[in-house]
Amino acid sequence: MKRKSLFQSICFMIISSIGGLVLSLAGLSIGWMIGTLLIAAFLSFKRPAFLKIPREQKGLPPYWLRIGQCILAIELGQKINLSVVHTFKDHWLVILVMLFLSIVFALISGLLLWKFSNTDMITSFFGTSPGGLSAMPSIAEEVGANTIVVTIIQTMRVFLVVLTIPLFASTWSHHPANHVIANSDVVSSGGVSGFEWSHLLWTLILAFGVWGGYYIGKHLKFPAPWLVGGMLGVGCLQTLGSTFVGHDMIAWWPHSAIILSQIFIASSIGSRFYKEMLTGIGKTMWVSLLTTIGLIVSMLVCAYFVSIITGISFITSMLAFAPGGIAEMATTSAVLGADSTFVVVVQVLRVLVVCIILPTLFRGLKQWEVRKMTRAQSRISA
């Protein structure tokens, strides 16, 4: 049974990656991510007979997403440097204000969803909070929100962001795909084109860094521990190793690795879409769609002003403040040559703030709503 499931997953990803191949050949640098996501979502909706996807299966097994995150962690961890620290030191006030505004805009989206749909207040707020697709539904369940609706809204937001923001960023960058690929190769190989066994050995050591970073991140309750913890583990090893030997340690890391990461991550996200998600929530979906579009546009405008004030490139600012997933925005930043470390740090900081502050606020709002309903019922019965 496990072997059959593995074969189905591989077939699903191979077929999905055809969309990525087509868009990449068309010159879109983030095409592997977007094209794979579109075909995966289509296959998940239609469930063609030749794939033999069980009706009870809701997405690919989670280990495919984790493998994609591990590959991305090694890609990003090799690029960790002090530029992000200097950027925060110089512009910390603007960055914190932008994080605060992103949360405020999300709360406004939740308020509009609550007022103009049949969704209850606590579910609306959890659905629109940019705290991560994996984190928010699990937290919402603890406070009695409708986790199915929360998952649908969160999935739709990530889907829209992944479809629109990378496409917009790729168009804005004006870099052809071949140029981006060439830059990525230079960064990941340290300017050395020849293969050496020492490079492969260092790659294996970095892989252990991902594994160790994951367990530390899981213990510290990091969001997306395979990506965030793994990236930090790789970054620490890269820094310590280079300091010890007196020169930059070079890993064998071909550009095809980041392509595989995009395919695994995009296929996993797209496979979570299925027809049953849309049953009976038509009005909620339309209101969520409009509020999500408004949230994306407002964050694009804010990111533009941040780039003007701080001097950070608009693409980096856009990806850092986009209300999408950590892995998705990090993948896009790596492909487009943006400051991926800065993007990941800002995304993680927002998720941490959302997961720490907003659940407490939402619990208070729910208790206030319950007390309000209790008083209203008491007046009616009196």
C-alpha positions in Angstrom: 0.0 0.0 0.0 2.8 2.4 0.9 4.6 1.6 -2.3 1.5 2.3 -4.3 0.9 5.6 -2.6 4.5 6.5 -3.3 4.1 5.7 -7.0 0.9 7.8 -7.1 2.6 10.8 -5.5 5.5 10.7 -7.9 3.2 10.4 -10.9 1.2 13.4 -9.6 4.3 15.5 -9.2 5.7 14.6 -12.6 2.5 15.5 -14.4 2.2 18.7 -12.3 5.8 19.7 -13.1 4.9 19.8 -16.8 3.1 23.0 -16.2 6.2 24.4 -14.5 8.4 23.3 -17.5 6.1 25.0 -19.9 6.1 28.3 -18.0 9.9 28.1 -17.5 10.5 27.6 -21.2 8.3 30.6 -21.8 10.9 32.7 -19.9 9.1 33.1 -16.6 11.8 32.7 -13.9 9.4 31.5 -11.2 7.5 29.4 -13.8 8.4 26.1 -12.1 6.5 27.2 -9.0 3.4 28.7 -10.6 3.0 26.2 -13.4 3.4 23.2 -11.1 0.9 24.8 -8.6 -1.7 25.4 -11.3 -1.6 21.8 -12.7 -1.5 20.3 -9.3 -4.6 22.2 -8.2 -6.3 21.2 -11.5 -5.5 17.5 -11.0 -6.6 17.7 -7.3 -9.9 19.1 -8.3 -10.6 16.8 -11.3 -9.0 13.6 -9.8 -8.6 11.9 -13.2 -9.1 8.2 -13.1 -5.6 7.3 -14.4 -4.0 8.8 -11.3 -6.2 6.6 -9.0 -6.3 9.2 -6.2 -8.4 7.9 -3.3 -11.4 10.1 -2.5 -10.4 10.3 1.2 -6.9 11.5 0.4 -6.5 15.3 1.0 -3.2 16.2 -0.5 0.2 14.6 -1.0 1.8 13.0 2.0 3.4 15.7 4.2 7.0 14.4 3.7 7.1 15.8 0.2 6.6 19.3 1.4 9.2 18.7 4.1 11.7 17.5 1.5 11.1 20.6 -0.5 11.6 22.8 2.6 14.9 20.9 3.4 16.3 21.6 -0.1 15.3 25.2 0.2 16.8 25.5 3.7 20.2 24.4 2.3 19.8 26.9 -0.6 19.0 29.8 1.7 21.3 28.8 4.6 24.4 29.2 2.4 23.4 32.8 1.9 23.1 33.9 5.5 25.2 37.0 6.2 25.2 40.2 8.3 23.3 42.3 5.7 20.0 41.4 7.3 21.2 42.5 10.8 22.4 45.8 9.3 19.1 46.3 7.5 17.1 45.8 10.7 19.5 48.1 12.6 19.0 50.8 10.1 15.3 50.4 9.4 13.9 48.6 12.4 11.2 51.1 13.0 9.8 51.0 9.5 9.9 47.2 9.4 8.0 46.9 12.7 5.4 49.5 11.6 4.9 47.5 8.4 4.5 44.3 10.3 1.9 46.0 12.6 0.1 47.3 9.5 0.0 43.9 7.9 -1.8 42.5 11.0 -4.2 45.5 11.1 -5.1 45.0 7.4 -5.7 41.3 8.1 -8.0 42.1 11.0 -9.9 44.5 8.8 -10.3 41.7 6.2 -11.6 39.4 9.0 -14.1 42.1 10.2 -15.4 42.6 6.6 -15.7 38.8 6.2 -17.7 38.5 9.4 -20.0 41.4 8.6 -20.8 40.4 5.0 -20.8 36.6 5.1 -22.4 33.8 7.2 -19.1 33.1 8.9 -18.9 33.7 12.7 -16.6 36.3 14.1 -13.9 34.0 15.5 -13.7 31.9 12.4 -13.5 35.1 10.2 -10.5 36.5 12.1 -8.6 33.2 12.2 -9.2 32.7 8.5 -7.8 36.0 7.5 -4.8 36.1 9.9 -1.5 35.7 8.0 -0.1 33.2 10.5 0.6 30.3 8.2 -1.5 27.6 6.7 -0.3 24.9 9.1 -0.4 27.0 12.3 -3.7 28.9 12.2 -6.2 26.0 11.7 -4.6 24.1 14.6 -4.8 27.2 16.9 -8.4 27.9 15.7 -9.5 24.4 16.7 -8.4 25.1 20.3 -10.8 28.1 20.6 -13.8 26.6 18.9 -13.6 28.1 15.4 -14.7 26.3 12.3 -11.4 24.8 11.2 -12.7 23.7 7.8 -13.6 27.3 6.8 -10.4 28.6 8.4 -8.4 26.1 6.3 -10.2 27.0 3.1 -9.7 30.7 3.5 -6.1 30.3 4.5 -5.5 28.0 1.5 -7.2 30.4 -0.9 -5.0 33.3 0.5 -1.8 31.4 0.0 -2.9 30.2 -3.4 -3.7 33.8 -4.6 -0.5 35.2 -3.1 1.6 32.4 -4.7 -0.1 33.0 -8.1 0.1 36.8 -8.1 3.1 38.0 -6.1 5.8 35.8 -7.8 4.3 36.7 -11.2 4.3 40.4 -10.4 7.8 40.2 -8.9 9.2 38.3 -11.9 7.7 40.9 -14.3 9.0 43.8 -12.2 12.5 42.4 -12.0 13.0 42.5 -15.8 15.5 39.6 -15.5 15.3 36.8 -18.0 15.1 33.3 -16.6 18.6 32.4 -17.9 20.2 35.3 -16.1 18.6 34.3 -12.8 19.7 30.8 -13.2 23.2 31.9 -13.9 23.3 34.1 -10.8 21.9 31.3 -8.6 24.7 28.9 -9.8 27.4 31.5 -9.0 26.0 32.0 -5.5 25.5 28.3 -4.7 28.8 27.1 -6.0 30.9 30.0 -4.8 32.1 30.7 -8.3 33.6 27.3 -8.8 32.2 25.3 -11.7 34.2 22.1 -11.3 33.0 19.2 -9.2 35.1 18.1 -6.2 34.5 15.4 -3.7 35.1 17.9 -0.9 32.1 19.9 -2.2 29.9 16.8 -2.0 31.1 16.1 1.6 30.3 19.6 2.6 26.8 19.2 1.1 26.2 16.1 3.3 27.4 18.1 6.4 24.9 20.9 5.5 22.2 18.2 5.2 22.9 17.2 8.8 22.7 20.9 9.7 19.2 20.9 8.4 18.3 17.9 10.5 19.8 19.4 13.7 18.2 22.8 13.0 14.8 21.1 12.5 14.9 19.5 16.0 16.0 22.8 17.6 13.3 24.7 15.7 10.7 22.1 16.7 11.7 22.4 20.4 11.6 26.2 20.2 8.2 26.0 18.3 9.4 27.7 15.2 6.9 28.0 12.4 7.9 25.7 9.5 10.8 24.1 11.5 12.2 22.2 8.5 12.7 25.4 6.6 13.4 28.0 9.4 15.3 25.8 11.8 17.1 24.0 8.9 18.1 27.3 7.3 19.5 28.5 10.6 21.3 25.2 11.2 22.9 25.4 7.7 23.8 29.1 8.2 25.6 28.3 11.5 27.5 25.5 10.0 28.4 27.5 6.9 29.7 30.4 9.1 31.6 28.3 11.6 33.1 26.1 8.9 34.3 29.0 6.8 35.7 30.8 9.8 37.6 27.7 10.9 39.3 27.0 7.5 39.8 30.7 6.7 37.8 30.7 3.4 34.3 30.2 2.2 33.2 26.5 2.3 31.7 25.4 -1.0 29.0 22.9 -1.4 28.0 20.9 -4.5 24.7 22.5 -5.2 23.4 22.5 -8.8 20.5 24.8 -9.8 18.3 21.7 -10.4 18.0 21.5 -6.6 16.0 24.7 -6.3 13.8 23.4 -9.2 13.1 20.2 -7.3 12.2 22.3 -4.2 9.7 24.3 -6.2 8.1 21.2 -7.7 7.8 19.5 -4.3 6.4 22.6 -2.5 4.0 23.7 -5.3 2.7 20.1 -5.8 2.0 19.8 -2.1 0.1 23.1 -2.0 -1.9 22.4 -5.1 -2.8 18.9 -4.0 -4.7 20.4 -1.0 -7.5 21.7 -3.3 -10.6 19.5 -3.7 -14.2 20.0 -4.7 -15.6 19.4 -1.3 -13.9 22.5 0.0 -16.3 24.7 -1.9 -19.5 23.1 -0.9 -22.0 25.4 0.8 -19.7 28.4 1.3 -20.2 30.3 -1.9 -20.9 33.7 -0.3 -18.0 33.2 2.2 -15.7 32.4 -0.7 -16.6 35.5 -2.7 -16.2 37.8 0.3 -12.9 36.1 1.2 -11.7 36.5 -2.4 -12.4 40.2 -2.4 -10.9 40.9 1.1 -7.8 38.8 0.2 -7.3 40.8 -3.0 -7.7 44.0 -1.0 -5.1 42.7 1.5 -2.6 41.8 -1.2 -3.0 45.2 -2.9 -2.6 47.1 0.3 0.5 45.2 1.2 2.0 45.9 -2.2 1.4 49.6 -1.8 3.0 49.5 1.7 6.0 47.5 0.4 6.5 50.1 -2.3 6.8 52.9 0.3 9.1 50.7 2.4 11.4 50.3 -0.6 11.4 54.1 -1.2 12.1 54.9 2.5 14.7 52.3 3.3 16.4 51.7 -0.1 15.5 48.0 0.1 14.7 46.7 -3.4 11.0 46.6 -4.2 11.1 42.9 -5.0 12.7 42.0 -1.6 10.2 44.3 0.2 7.3 42.9 -1.7 8.1 39.3 -0.9 9.0 40.0 2.7 5.6 41.6 3.5 3.4 39.5 1.1 0.7 37.7 3.2 1.8 34.3 1.9 3.6 31.3 3.2 7.2 31.3 4.4 8.4 28.5 2.1 6.6 30.0 -1.0 8.0 33.5 -0.6 11.4 32.2 0.3 11.4 30.0 -2.9 10.4 33.0 -5.0 13.1 35.2 -3.5 15.8 32.6 -4.1 14.8 32.2 -7.8 14.5 36.0 -8.4 17.8 36.8 -6.7 16.2 38.9 -3.9 17.5 39.0 -0.4 16.1 35.7 0.6 17.4 35.8 4.2 15.7 39.1 4.8 12.5 37.8 3.3 12.5 34.7 5.5 13.3 36.7 8.6 10.5 39.2 8.1 8.0 36.4 7.2 8.9 34.4 10.3 8.7 37.5 12.5 5.2 38.2 11.3 4.1 34.6 11.8 5.5 34.6 15.4 3.8 37.9 16.2 0.5 36.6 14.7 0.7 33.3 16.5 1.6 34.8 19.9 -0.6 37.9 20.0 -3.7 37.3 17.9 -5.0 34.0 19.4 -5.1 35.8 22.8 -7.0 38.7 21.3 -9.4 36.4 19.5 -10.1 34.5 22.7 -11.0 37.8 24.3 -13.3 38.7 21.4 -15.0 35.4 21.6 -15.6 35.8 25.4 -16.9 39.3 24.8 -19.3 37.9 22.1 -20.5 35.1 24.4 -21.2 37.6 27.2 -23.0 39.9 24.8 -25.2 37.0 23.6 -25.9 35.9 27.2 -27.0 39.4 28.2 -29.2 39.7 25.1 -30.9 36.3 25.9 -31.4 37.4 29.5 -33.2 40.6 28.4 -35.4 38.5 26.1 -36.3 36.0 28.8 -37.0 38.9 31.3 
